[in-house]
Amino acid sequence: MSTIQTAILDILESEQIAPSPSAAAMCEKIMSVHEGRVQAMLYYGSSLRAMNDPEKMLDFYVLVDSYLKTHRNPMRALLNYLIPPAVYYLERENEDGTISNCKYSLLSLRAFEAKCTKKAILSQIWGRFSQPCVLLYPKTEEIRLRVQRARADAIRHMASVTMPLTAERVTSIQFWATGFTQSYKTELRPEKSDSRSEEIVTRYHERYTGLMRALYGHANTGGLYLLPTSTKWRKFTCKTMWALRRILGKPTAAIRILNSAATFSGGIDYVLHKLKSHSGVTIDISPSQRKHPILWSPILAWKLYRRGAFK
């Protein structure tokens, strides 16, 4: 294992914290729903940043060993493989009578490892898990190491596709905000990509400074890191790939969200509301589309695209 990899893993391990009681209880419910299949869970998102805020929806990635054994439905398993991850919604009543809710995404452990590297064109996984998250309930020590190493790979890949976009001397905030801005532009998001990325990097400034030090050495007295020189060809190909990710990312995200409409009651209304909150665009749906959202998802995604939902 390289010195860089070891340093990044040390940073990831230092971030591990115990989940809140509500988050832990929700994890137990998810594991009971998919009994025996869960290999590890990753807790991330705004509810992690605002720990113990009951208004925040819990967000998890659930890493499993088999799509078919997890879903027990060949069609859902196939869709999870073709358009990962599968997204589910779950509620749980707390002891005080309040309701906690969560959105969790199912992905195989093997797919997670692959999607944290340059093998994955879209930045959905390696972009997201370059950011802080908490690894929960790994089934074995070997699995814990696999997940953490994959996350370290994600960070290194994010850095490699960010470096050609920046100046050769850059602060840690400028560097990581540039990369996350590009990643956010490939997703469906209600907020502006640049302001959101800078806010997150600033909040975890010490973390990203540590990552810069691990990747590129110490900063100078002005807080600037000296990056390796990128050739013109490298800069061109990097910008081209980010443009391709923007073209592919939002329609793919929309199809994935629409597919999730079949996983819980009222799902199609939930996802259309989510899309409207992200883009301001909505569509009317027929009884057949409401009943069979998976089959209709490509057509629904096209209609949303035509109305400007993915710009």
Summary of the structure (lengths in Angstrom):
residues: 311
radius of gyration: 19.8
end to end distance: 41.6
largest distance: 64.2
contacts: 977
relative contact order: 0.11
helix: 58%
strand: 13%
